[in-house]
Amino acid sequence: MTRGNHPEMTLPIALAQLAVERALGEGAVGLSSGLDYIPSRFGGVEEIAAMATPLAEADRPYVSHLRAYGASVRAGLAELGEVGRIANVPVHASHLWGPPEAIDAALLDIASEGVSVSFDMYPYVQASTILTMLVLPVEVQEGGIPATLRQLNDPNTRSALLRTKGLSAEYLGDVVLGSLPERLADHAGKTITEAAANAGNPPGEWTMELLIDTALQVGAHVYRTERTESDLRAIVMHPRHCAGSDGIYLGQRPHPR
């Protein structure tokens, strides 16, 4: 697997395939990826398909948190289908959301290539993830936790980050803290804007200090205003849908899913 601009962290495909084969032999039910997360997002279709090849003989699926959802969901599903076609394996999209008509068209495209496809989705408009994925650009995260922390301590990087949407007061007003170290548990359930105001600090600066203080170990959730009740209803009634909570049962205020 590649690691962005860090070739020294690259794992040869043959070793990755061997790891998949070993896991299948030990009872793994498939292979999953999180293509919106570091380091999975640096993997391309050919690389992922090569890793997924051992699944074919075991008749196990490739499951993916797509690279693109929402308005770009069709592109995310197209990539999923291409992996399934090359590796000759069934595919499954995790917590799928986006315009129902785009989803339906993309699923039909995948099926027309002879690839078995399914998906799951939870019936909520609120989403949950790690805080870094909500507020920091990819280029700040790609070197791993130590590199990210160094950048967060760099004055020039901090100044640039404060000009991004992810650390704007408006955006952070919709981000609710859900999982923190116990010594910071009083912040759980508050929006970042609220927690920062209580501390007497600007929300963007407070967020960066929180990430440094916790070594990035913070979970949060946010309302996806682009998700509508009618869209969710159409998605969960789709014949290729299966129920899933995508539950993360961690923290003082876990996601309602």
C-alpha positions as CSV (number, residue, x, y, z in Angstrom):
1,M,0.0,0.0,0.0
2,T,1.3,3.5,-0.8
3,R,1.6,6.2,1.7
4,G,1.2,9.4,-0.3
5,N,4.5,11.2,-0.6
6,H,6.2,8.8,1.7
7,P,7.6,5.9,-0.4
8,E,9.6,4.6,2.6
9,M,6.3,3.6,4.1
10,T,5.1,1.7,1.1
11,L,4.2,-2.0,1.5
12,P,4.9,-4.2,-1.6
13,I,1.7,-5.6,-3.1
14,A,2.9,-9.2,-2.8
15,L,3.2,-8.7,1.0
16,A,-0.2,-7.1,1.2
17,Q,-1.7,-10.0,-0.7
18,L,0.0,-12.4,1.6
19,A,-1.4,-10.6,4.6
20,V,-5.0,-10.9,3.1
21,E,-4.5,-14.6,2.4
22,R,-3.3,-15.2,5.9
23,A,-6.2,-13.3,7.4
24,L,-8.7,-15.2,5.2
25,G,-7.1,-18.5,6.4
26,E,-7.6,-17.3,10.0
27,G,-11.3,-16.6,9.4
28,A,-11.6,-13.1,8.0
29,V,-14.9,-12.6,6.2
30,G,-13.6,-10.1,3.6
31,L,-11.4,-7.1,3.0
32,S,-12.4,-3.6,3.8
33,S,-10.9,-0.2,3.0
34,G,-11.6,3.4,4.1
35,L,-10.7,5.4,1.1
36,D,-11.5,8.8,2.7
37,Y,-9.0,8.0,5.5
38,I,-5.2,8.0,5.8
39,P,-3.5,5.9,4.5
40,S,-6.1,4.0,2.5
41,R,-7.0,7.1,0.4
42,F,-3.6,6.9,-1.3
43,G,-4.4,3.5,-2.8
44,G,-5.6,3.4,-6.4
45,V,-7.9,1.0,-8.2
46,E,-5.2,-1.3,-9.5
47,E,-3.5,-1.5,-6.2
48,I,-6.7,-2.2,-4.2
49,A,-7.8,-4.7,-6.8
50,A,-4.5,-6.6,-6.5
51,M,-4.9,-6.8,-2.8
52,A,-8.5,-8.0,-3.2
53,T,-7.6,-10.8,-5.6
54,P,-7.3,-13.5,-2.9
55,L,-10.9,-12.9,-2.0
56,A,-12.1,-14.5,-5.2
57,E,-11.0,-18.0,-4.3
58,A,-12.4,-17.6,-0.8
59,D,-15.7,-16.2,-2.2
60,R,-15.5,-13.2,0.2
61,P,-16.4,-9.6,-0.6
62,Y,-14.5,-6.3,-0.8
63,V,-16.2,-3.7,1.4
64,S,-15.4,0.0,1.1
65,H,-16.0,3.3,2.8
66,L,-15.9,5.1,-0.5
67,R,-13.6,7.8,-1.6
68,A,-16.6,10.0,-2.6
69,Y,-20.1,10.3,-1.2
70,G,-22.8,13.0,-1.6
71,A,-22.8,14.8,-4.9
72,S,-19.8,12.7,-6.0
73,V,-21.2,9.4,-5.0
74,R,-21.4,8.1,-8.5
75,A,-17.6,8.4,-8.9
76,G,-17.1,6.6,-5.6
77,L,-19.3,3.7,-6.6
78,A,-17.7,3.5,-10.1
79,E,-14.3,3.0,-8.3
80,L,-15.9,0.3,-6.1
81,G,-17.3,-1.5,-9.1
82,E,-14.0,-1.4,-11.0
83,V,-12.2,-3.1,-8.1
84,G,-14.9,-5.8,-8.1
85,R,-14.6,-6.3,-11.9
86,I,-10.8,-6.5,-11.9
87,A,-10.5,-8.8,-8.8
88,N,-13.7,-10.8,-9.8
89,V,-15.2,-10.4,-6.3
90,P,-18.5,-9.1,-4.9
91,V,-18.5,-5.6,-3.6
92,H,-20.3,-3.7,-0.8
93,A,-20.4,0.0,-0.1
94,S,-20.4,1.1,3.6
95,H,-22.9,3.7,4.9
96,L,-23.9,4.8,1.3
97,W,-25.4,8.3,0.9
98,G,-26.0,10.7,-1.9
99,P,-28.7,11.6,-4.4
100,P,-30.8,8.4,-4.7
101,E,-31.0,8.7,-8.5
102,A,-27.2,8.9,-8.8
103,I,-26.8,5.9,-6.5
104,D,-29.4,3.8,-8.4
105,A,-27.7,4.6,-11.7
106,A,-24.2,3.7,-10.4
107,L,-25.4,0.5,-8.9
108,L,-27.0,-0.5,-12.2
109,D,-23.7,0.3,-14.0
110,I,-21.8,-2.0,-11.6
111,A,-24.4,-4.8,-12.0
112,S,-24.2,-4.5,-15.8
113,E,-20.5,-5.4,-15.6
114,G,-21.4,-8.7,-13.9
115,V,-20.3,-7.6,-10.4
116,S,-22.5,-8.4,-7.4
117,V,-23.0,-5.2,-5.4
118,S,-24.8,-4.3,-2.2
119,F,-24.6,-1.5,0.4
120,D,-25.7,-0.5,3.9
121,M,-26.8,2.8,5.4
122,Y,-28.0,4.0,8.8
123,P,-31.2,6.1,8.8
124,Y,-29.7,9.3,10.4
125,V,-28.6,12.6,9.0
126,Q,-25.9,12.9,11.6
127,A,-22.4,11.5,10.8
128,S,-19.6,10.5,13.1
129,T,-15.8,10.2,12.6
130,I,-12.5,11.2,14.1
131,L,-12.1,14.9,14.5
132,T,-9.0,15.2,12.3
133,M,-11.0,14.0,9.3
134,L,-13.5,16.7,9.8
135,V,-11.2,19.7,10.3
136,L,-7.7,19.0,8.8
137,P,-6.7,18.8,5.1
138,V,-5.2,15.6,3.8
139,E,-1.8,17.1,3.3
140,V,-1.5,17.8,7.0
141,Q,-2.3,14.2,7.9
142,E,-0.5,12.2,5.3
143,G,2.7,11.7,7.3
144,G,1.0,10.0,10.2
145,I,0.4,11.3,13.8
146,P,3.9,12.6,14.6
147,A,4.1,14.6,11.4
148,T,0.6,16.0,11.9
149,L,1.4,17.1,15.4
150,R,4.6,18.8,14.2
151,Q,2.6,20.7,11.6
152,L,0.0,21.7,14.2
153,N,2.8,23.2,16.2
154,D,4.2,25.2,13.3
155,P,3.1,28.8,13.3
156,N,3.0,29.1,9.5
157,T,0.9,26.0,9.2
158,R,-1.4,27.1,12.0
159,S,-2.0,30.4,10.3
160,A,-2.8,28.8,7.0
161,L,-5.2,26.3,8.7
162,L,-7.1,29.0,10.4
163,R,-8.1,30.2,6.9
164,T,-9.7,26.9,5.9
165,K,-13.3,26.0,6.2
166,G,-12.6,23.1,8.6
167,L,-11.4,25.4,11.3
168,S,-13.8,28.2,10.7
169,A,-16.1,29.3,13.6
170,E,-19.2,28.7,11.5
171,Y,-18.3,25.1,10.7
172,L,-17.0,24.2,14.1
173,G,-20.4,25.4,15.5
174,D,-21.9,22.3,13.9
175,V,-19.2,19.8,15.2
176,V,-20.1,18.1,18.4
177,L,-17.4,16.5,20.6
178,G,-18.2,12.9,21.3
179,S,-15.1,11.0,22.5
180,L,-12.3,12.5,24.5
181,P,-9.8,11.5,27.2
182,E,-11.5,11.3,30.5
183,R,-9.7,14.3,31.8
184,L,-11.5,16.3,29.1
185,A,-14.8,14.6,29.4
186,D,-16.6,17.8,30.4
187,H,-16.4,18.9,26.8
188,A,-18.3,15.9,25.5
189,G,-21.7,16.8,24.0
190,K,-20.7,20.4,23.4
191,T,-20.0,21.9,20.0
192,I,-16.5,23.0,19.5
193,T,-17.6,26.6,19.4
194,E,-19.3,26.2,22.8
195,A,-16.3,24.4,24.4
196,A,-13.9,27.1,23.0
197,A,-16.0,29.9,24.3
198,N,-16.1,28.3,27.7
199,A,-12.3,28.3,27.6
200,G,-12.2,31.9,26.4
201,N,-10.4,31.0,23.1
202,P,-11.2,31.3,19.4
203,P,-12.6,28.0,18.2
204,G,-10.0,27.3,15.5
205,E,-7.1,27.9,17.8
206,W,-8.8,25.9,20.6
207,T,-9.3,22.9,18.2
208,M,-5.7,22.8,17.2
209,E,-4.6,22.9,20.8
210,L,-7.1,20.1,21.6
211,L,-5.7,17.9,18.9
212,I,-2.1,18.5,20.1
213,D,-3.1,17.9,23.7
214,T,-4.8,14.6,22.9
215,A,-2.4,13.4,20.1
216,L,-5.4,13.5,17.7
217,Q,-7.4,11.1,19.8
218,V,-10.8,12.9,19.6
219,G,-14.1,11.7,18.1
220,A,-16.8,14.0,16.9
221,H,-20.1,14.1,14.9
222,V,-21.7,16.6,12.6
223,Y,-25.0,17.1,10.9
224,R,-24.8,16.5,7.2
225,T,-27.3,19.1,6.0
226,E,-27.1,17.7,2.5
227,R,-28.7,14.5,3.7
228,T,-32.5,14.7,3.6
229,E,-35.1,12.5,5.2
230,S,-36.6,11.7,1.8
231,D,-33.3,10.7,0.4
232,L,-32.6,8.5,3.4
233,R,-36.0,6.9,3.0
234,A,-35.3,6.1,-0.7
235,I,-31.9,4.7,0.1
236,V,-33.0,2.3,2.9
237,M,-35.9,1.0,0.7
238,H,-33.5,0.2,-2.2
239,P,-33.5,-3.6,-3.0
240,R,-29.7,-3.7,-2.7
241,H,-29.7,-2.1,0.8
242,C,-29.1,-4.0,4.0
243,A,-29.4,-2.5,7.5
244,G,-26.3,-1.3,9.2
245,S,-25.6,1.0,12.2
246,D,-22.0,1.8,11.4
247,G,-21.9,2.1,15.2
248,I,-18.9,3.4,17.0
249,Y,-19.6,2.6,20.7
250,L,-16.9,4.8,22.1
251,G,-16.7,7.9,24.1
252,Q,-18.8,9.9,26.5
253,R,-21.3,11.0,23.8
254,P,-21.3,8.4,21.1
255,H,-23.2,9.0,17.8
256,P,-26.9,8.2,18.1
257,R,-26.5,5.4,15.6
